[in-house]
């Protein structure tokens, strides 16, 4: 798979079998990749995750939810 696109929403598969919807925010000055979980509204970077996950694919258009927009610096 190619690198995620900034602002694109992806379906994410967690090791528990649960699926989530995450928006990719890009990387910061230290090359840490940042995401927003659209169900919780939480923003996090990949190094803070404590479980295995994978990108299953881009989310379907029209499936968006309203989330707080946070700026990553």
N, C-alpha and C positions, 0 to 999 in steps of 0.2 A: 504494500500500500504506500502511496505517496504521502508526503507530510500533510497534516491536517491544514485546512484553510481557515484563516482568521475570520471569526464571526460565524462560521458554519456550525450547525447543530448536528451532533452525531449520536447514534444509538450505541450505548456502551454495555458490554456484557461483563458482569462482575463474577468472581470465582464462585459465589453463592448460587449463581444461576439467575439472579435478579438482573433486569435490564433497566438502564437509566438513560436520560437525555442530557448530554453535556454540550455546552457551547465552547468552542476553542477560542481563547483570547489572544494567543500568541506567546512569545517568549519575552522575558525581561532582560536586563543588561547582563545578567549572569547565566543566560541561556536556560533558565528554568521555564518550563511550559506551564501556562495557566489556563484553567478551565472554570466555568460556572455550571453547577448542577441546576438544571432548570426546575427540578421538583422542590429543592430546598432553598434555592437562591444563594447558596454558599459559593464563594470563589476560593479556589485552592490551587496549589501547584502540584505537579506530579510527584515530586520528592516527598510530599507530606502524606501520600497514600500508604495505607498499611495492608493493602490487599491486592490481589492480582486482578487485572481487568484487560479488556481488549476492545478496540473499535470494531463494531459489527457493520457499520456503514453509515452513510448520511441519513439523517432523519427526513421523513416525508415532508414536503412543503405543505403549509397550512396547519401544521401540528404544533405551532409555536404557542408558548405561554408567555405571559407578562412577567418579567423578572427585573430586579433592580440592576441598573447598569453601573458597574464598578470599573474604575480605571486602574490598570496595572502600570506601574512605573518601574 
